[in-house]
Amino acid sequence: MTHSPTDRLVVARAAEEDWSAISEWAHDEGWNPGVHDARSFFAQDPDGFFIGRLDGEPVSAISVVNYGARYAFLGFYLVRPDMRGRGHGLATWRAALAHAGDRTVGLDGVVAQQDNYRRSGFTASHRTVRHTGTLPVRSAEAVRPAVASDREVLAAYDSACYPADRPRFLENWLTTDGHRAFVRVVDRRLTGFAVIRPARTSLRIGPLFADSPSDAEALYGALAQEAGATPVAVDVPESNRAGTALARSLGLTPSFETARMYTGPIRQVAEQCVYGVTTLELG
């Protein structure tokens, strides 16, 4: 009796220390992952990361991270290039997706995989387009670095802009090494916040949430001061037309696109406030 390589594939949960190799794969795909993202990812759901191995060697990966009882997000769906076309990705997908239970699952799908995701029950909501470039100098009026006393109001603002509450993730995201968070406060009211972090080939911006284009532009001003001459990348959902127009008015150019897709309904989100998503890997 013969066995296919898929019969020998072992899919198991990954530890945080295992994930550096998967981040390298993501870098090789041109996804430009953040340097220190794993800490925040695993803080949200340490059981939501999976690696498929053949004879102990990693060949596939996926994350299915749960946010509360109703929502999960799928990312890092990767197969090592020399092992593609053998069924390892689909086998890993099936083993890991059970972790979401009956939650609605979201993902940001690259163009080449979108038809496969549709066949798996995902429906497209909107495109998200990565914009890259060097930010021009802008006013950062009423913008300051985030401080610990901002956490509660930031968590509430984040929840309005995302399909689930995620205070554990956000606390780590705001304070991880190299991450710099800024808030805009007008008349003692938070009108937006943004995070910029180091990545492999640029700085990454996300989230960039704001009440209005002027609030977002002021936050871009603080991000520009932080970035200097270093290029940045921000993933802008096309559902926010003002966000796309603002990014392009600042000289950022489209470089990469995905589609936000879901398996079912999500709670109402303030899409007009999302000028940049947090991360394509965890939503």
Residue pairs with C-beta under 8 A, 6 or more apart in sequence:
4 86
4 87
5 54
5 86
5 87
5 88
6 86
6 87
6 88
6 91
8 54
8 55
9 52
9 53
9 54
9 59
9 60
9 88
9 91
9 92
10 52
10 53
10 54
11 50
11 51
11 52
11 53
11 60
11 91
11 92
11 95
11 96
12 50
12 51
12 53
13 47
13 49
13 50
14 22
14 49
14 50
14 51
14 61
16 38
16 39
16 42
16 46
18 49
18 51
18 58
19 38
19 41
19 42
19 49
20 38
21 58
22 51
22 58
22 61
22 76
22 78
23 33
23 37
23 38
25 61
25 78
25 80
26 33
26 76
26 78
26 281
27 33
27 200
28 81
29 78
30 256
31 280
31 281
32 199
32 200
32 201
32 202
32 204
32 233
33 199
33 200
33 281
34 197
34 198
34 199
34 204
34 279
35 178
35 197
35 198
35 199
35 200
36 176
36 177
36 178
36 179
36 197
36 198
37 176
37 197
37 279
37 281
39 172
39 176
40 169
40 172
40 173
40 176
40 282
41 49
41 63
41 65
41 169
41 281
41 282
42 49
43 168
43 169
43 171
43 172
44 65
44 67
44 166
44 168
44 169
44 172
44 282
45 65
45 66
45 67
47 99
48 63
48 64
48 65
48 66
48 72
48 99
49 61
49 62
49 63
49 65
49 76
50 61
50 62
50 63
50 64
50 92
50 95
50 96
50 99
51 58
51 60
51 61
51 92
52 58
52 59
52 60
52 61
52 88
52 91
52 92
52 95
53 59
54 83
54 88
58 80
59 79
59 80
59 83
59 88
60 78
60 79
60 80
60 83
60 88
60 89
60 91
60 92
61 76
61 77
61 78
61 79
61 92
62 74
62 75
62 76
62 77
62 78
62 92
62 93
62 96
63 73
63 74
63 75
63 76
63 96
63 281
63 282
64 72
64 73
64 74
64 96
64 97
64 99
64 100
64 105
65 72
65 73
65 74
65 75
65 282
66 72
66 99
66 100
66 101
66 103
67 73
67 163
67 164
67 165
67 166
67 169
67 283
68 164
68 165
69 103
70 103
70 104
70 164
70 267
71 103
71 104
71 105
71 106
71 163
71 164
71 266
71 267
72 99
72 100
72 101
72 103
72 104
72 105
72 106
73 105
73 106
73 107
73 282
73 283
74 97
74 100
74 105
74 106
74 107
75 107
75 108
75 280
75 281
75 282
75 283
76 281
77 89
77 93
77 107
77 113
78 89
79 88
79 89
79 92
93 120
97 105
104 163
104 262
104 263
104 264
104 265
104 266
105 122
105 262
105 263
105 264
106 163
106 260
106 261
106 262
106 263
106 266
106 283
107 117
107 122
107 260
107 261
108 128
108 235
108 258
108 259
108 260
108 261
108 277
108 280
108 281
108 283
109 117
109 122
109 258
109 259
109 261
110 258
111 257
111 258
111 259
114 124
114 259
114 261
117 261
118 124
118 261
121 263
122 261
122 262
122 263
123 261
123 262
123 263
124 259
124 260
124 261
125 239
125 259
125 260
125 261
125 262
126 237
126 238
126 239
126 259
126 260
127 237
127 238
127 257
127 258
127 259
127 260
128 235
128 236
128 237
128 238
128 257
128 258
128 259
128 260
128 277
128 280
129 235
129 236
129 238
129 244
129 254
129 256
129 257
130 233
130 234
130 235
130 236
130 254
130 255
130 256
130 257
131 233
131 234
131 235
131 236
131 244
131 247
131 248
131 252
131 253
131 254
131 255
132 202
132 231
132 232
132 233
132 234
132 252
132 253
132 255
133 231
133 232
133 250
133 251
133 252
133 253
134 227
134 229
134 230
134 231
134 232
134 251
135 220
135 223
135 224
135 227
135 232
135 250
135 251
135 252
136 224
136 250
136 251
137 221
137 224
137 225
138 217
138 218
138 220
138 221
138 224
138 250
139 218
139 221
140 182
140 218
140 219
140 221
140 222
140 224
140 225
141 218
141 221
142 184
142 185
142 186
142 191
142 218
143 182
143 183
143 184
143 218
143 219
143 221
143 222
144 182
144 183
144 185
145 180
145 181
145 182
145 183
146 154
146 174
146 181
146 182
146 183
146 193
150 183
150 190
150 193
151 167
151 170
151 171
151 174
153 190
154 170
154 174
154 181
154 183
154 190
154 193
155 165
155 167
155 170
155 171
157 190
157 192
157 193
157 209
158 166
158 170
158 207
158 209
159 165
159 166
160 269
160 270
160 273
161 207
161 209
161 269
161 270
161 273
161 274
162 269
162 278
162 283
163 266
163 267
163 269
163 283
164 267
169 282
173 179
173 195
173 278
174 181
174 195
176 197
178 197
178 198
179 195
179 196
179 197
180 195
180 196
180 197
180 226
181 193
181 194
181 195
182 193
182 194
182 195
182 196
182 219
182 222
182 223
182 226
183 190
183 192
183 193
184 190
184 191
184 192
184 193
184 210
184 215
184 218
184 219
185 191
186 215
191 210
191 211
191 212
191 215
192 208
192 209
192 210
192 211
192 215
192 216
192 218
192 219
192 273
193 207
193 209
193 210
193 219
194 205
194 207
194 208
194 209
194 210
194 219
194 220
194 222
194 223
194 276
195 205
195 206
195 207
195 278
196 203
196 204
196 205
196 223
196 226
196 227
196 232
197 203
197 204
197 206
198 204
199 233
201 231
202 230
202 231
202 232
202 233
203 226
203 227
203 230
203 231
203 232
203 233
204 232
204 233
204 234
204 279
205 223
205 232
205 233
205 234
205 276
206 234
206 235
206 276
206 277
206 278
206 279
207 274
207 276
207 277
207 278
208 216
208 219
208 220
208 223
208 234
208 243
208 274
208 275
208 276
209 273
209 274
209 275
209 276
210 216
210 219
210 273
210 275
211 273
213 242
213 243
213 245
213 246
216 242
216 243
216 246
216 275
217 246
217 250
220 246
220 250
223 232
232 252
233 255
234 247
234 252
234 275
234 276
235 258
235 276
235 277
235 279
235 280
236 243
236 244
236 247
236 275
236 276
236 277
237 243
237 260
237 271
237 274
237 277
238 244
239 271
239 274
240 271
240 272
240 273
240 274
240 275
242 272
242 275
243 274
243 275
243 276
246 275
247 275
258 280
277 283
